[in-house]
Each structure stands twice: as structure tokens, then as C-alpha cells.
Amino acid sequence: MEPSRRLRCTRGMRKLLAFIAAAVGFAVAVPATTSAGGWTVVSLDSAPVVRAGDDVEIGFTVLRHGTTPENNDDLVVAVTGADGQIHRFPAHQEGAVGHHVATINLPDRGSYDWKVQGQFVDADLGVLDVAAPPGGSTTWTWDVLQWGSATLALVLAGLAVLDFRQARRRRTTEPVAV
């Protein structure tokens, strides 16, 4: 036997109300678990070449949510060494809105982790490789090329002395033509 019209309408209304309640519950629950923004994009002007002991200006642009230039005076470039020591270098606004510059100076060569940090900014920049200071390392060492050059110079000096002595002997032993 077929249900009455009134019974069919009541079942349909219950299904519709259950669907609406589920949709409202989903709409209320999902945004509560998601994060709203809070991300930034930091773009370096160019890849820096850093030598230990040298001042290097690092230029970068900060965009909030990837589009809005971030004009923030509390930005720092934080550089962490392998020993865990953190060096912080303040950045200042320079040029176009969102563009900042920090001058960094690291004492030792090696690989460092670095990032830009601020009130609304925490952007990891990866690994920064710092080269030895100009003129080599701070400790005096000889490499193979230096040892080879010194050895070659001593051998050539010895040959020159021998040649000079032999030439002198030849002059004294040869008869003089009259």
C-alpha cells in the first residue's frame, strides 16, 4: 500500500531539515579549523655573495599574502650557525614600499640557516654559504700548490748556483788566446 500524501511530505521535510542542519554544521565547523592568512613571501633582490668578516647588504621585498607590500620596521635577518648561535641584523625600509635592506656581517666561514623575521613575517630563506675572508683563511696554512712552488723555486735556485760555479771554473781553466 502506498503512503499517504501527508506522510510523504513529512518524510521529505525531515530529509530537507536534516540536510540543512548538516550543511550549517559543516559551514560552522570548517572555518574554525582553518587558518586565515598570516603568510608572507620574501623575495631576495639577488643571491648574496658573503665572505666572512665583510659587510654585505641584503635587499629583499616582503609581500603579505603574496600581493600586499609589507611596510614593517621591525624586520630582522636572523642567521643561525652550526653551533646554534643566532646573529640578528635589523632591516630598514629602502626604496619602494615593501622593499627592505639589511647589512649582515658574519665572523666565520661555513653554512648558516637564515630567515627574515618580524611581527607578521617568518620566512625561511634556506642555507647561506659564507666563504673564507679575502686572502684565504684566518689561519696560515700551506696547500700543495704552495709547497710545490716553493720546492720548484729552491731547485731552480740550486741549479743557478751550480751553473754559476761551473761557468766560473771554465773561465779560470781555459787558456787565454794571445
C-alpha positions in Angstrom: 0.0 0.0 0.0 1.3 3.4 -0.9 2.0 6.0 1.9 -0.4 8.9 2.2 0.4 12.3 0.8 0.8 13.7 4.2 3.3 11.0 5.3 5.4 11.5 2.1 5.5 15.3 2.8 6.6 14.8 6.4 9.4 12.4 5.4 10.6 14.8 2.7 10.6 17.7 5.1 12.6 15.7 7.6 15.2 14.9 5.0 15.4 18.5 3.9 15.8 19.8 7.5 18.5 17.1 8.2 20.4 18.2 5.1 20.2 21.9 6.1 21.3 21.2 9.6 24.3 19.2 8.3 25.2 22.0 5.9 25.0 24.6 8.6 27.0 22.4 11.0 29.7 21.9 8.3 29.8 25.6 7.5 30.3 26.5 11.1 32.8 23.8 11.9 35.2 24.0 8.9 36.2 27.7 9.2 37.0 27.2 12.9 39.7 24.7 12.0 41.3 26.6 9.1 43.9 29.3 9.3 43.1 32.7 7.9 46.1 34.2 6.2 49.3 35.0 8.1 51.7 34.1 5.4 54.3 36.2 3.5 56.5 35.9 0.5 60.1 37.2 0.8 62.0 37.7 -2.5 65.7 38.5 -2.5 67.0 41.1 -4.9 69.8 38.8 -5.9 71.7 35.8 -4.4 74.2 37.3 -2.0 77.9 36.5 -2.1 79.1 36.6 1.6 82.6 36.4 2.8 83.5 36.1 6.5 84.2 39.5 8.1 82.7 41.6 5.2 79.7 43.8 5.4 77.1 42.7 2.8 73.9 44.5 2.0 71.0 42.1 1.5 68.0 43.6 -0.3 64.6 41.9 -0.2 60.9 42.5 -0.8 58.2 41.3 1.6 54.7 40.7 0.3 51.9 39.8 2.7 49.7 37.1 1.3 51.9 37.2 -1.8 50.5 40.5 -3.1 50.4 43.3 -0.5 53.8 45.1 0.2 54.7 44.8 3.8 56.0 48.1 5.3 57.4 46.8 8.6 60.1 48.5 10.6 60.7 45.6 13.0 62.1 43.1 10.4 65.4 41.3 11.1 67.5 38.9 9.2 68.2 36.1 11.6 71.2 33.9 10.8 71.9 30.7 12.7 75.3 28.9 12.7 76.0 25.2 13.1 76.8 25.9 16.7 73.3 27.2 17.3 74.4 30.8 17.8 71.9 33.3 16.2 73.1 36.6 14.7 70.3 39.2 14.2 70.7 42.1 11.7 68.0 44.8 11.6 66.4 45.7 8.3 65.1 49.1 7.2 62.7 50.2 4.6 64.5 51.5 1.5 63.1 52.3 -2.0 59.7 51.0 -3.0 57.1 50.1 -0.4 57.8 46.6 0.9 61.5 46.7 -0.1 64.0 46.4 2.8 67.7 46.2 3.2 69.8 44.6 6.0 73.6 44.8 6.3 75.0 41.5 7.6 78.5 40.6 8.7 79.3 37.0 9.8 82.6 36.3 11.5 83.3 32.7 10.3 83.0 30.8 7.1 80.5 27.9 6.8 76.9 27.2 6.2 74.2 29.1 8.0 70.4 28.8 8.1 68.8 32.2 7.6 65.3 33.8 7.7 63.5 37.1 7.8 61.5 37.6 10.9 59.1 40.3 12.1 55.7 40.9 13.7 53.8 39.4 10.7 56.8 37.8 8.9 58.6 34.5 9.5 60.1 33.4 6.1 62.8 30.8 5.9 65.4 31.6 3.2 67.3 28.3 3.3 71.0 27.9 3.6 73.5 30.8 3.3 77.1 29.7 2.4 79.7 32.1 3.8 83.2 31.9 2.1 86.5 32.4 3.7 87.7 36.0 4.0 89.6 37.6 1.1 93.2 36.2 1.1 92.2 32.8 2.4 91.5 31.6 5.8 92.5 33.4 9.0 95.0 30.6 9.9 98.2 30.4 7.9 98.4 27.1 6.1 100.3 25.8 3.0 98.5 23.8 0.4 100.0 21.5 -2.2 100.4 24.3 -4.8 102.3 26.5 -2.4 104.7 23.6 -1.3 105.2 22.7 -5.0 106.0 26.3 -5.9 108.5 26.7 -3.0 110.2 23.4 -3.9 110.5 24.3 -7.5 112.0 27.7 -6.6 114.6 26.1 -4.4 115.6 23.6 -7.1 115.9 26.3 -9.7 118.0 28.4 -7.3 120.3 25.5 -6.6 120.7 24.8 -10.4 121.5 28.5 -10.9 124.2 28.4 -8.2 125.7 25.2 -9.8 125.7 26.8 -13.3 127.4 29.9 -11.9 130.2 27.9 -10.3 130.8 25.8 -13.4 131.0 28.9 -15.6 133.5 30.4 -13.2 135.7 27.3 -13.3 135.6 27.2 -17.1 136.8 30.8 -17.3 139.8 30.1 -14.9 140.9 26.9 -16.6 140.7 27.9 -20.2 143.9 29.2 -21.8 143.8 32.8 -23.0 144.5 33.3 -26.7 147.3 35.7 -27.5 
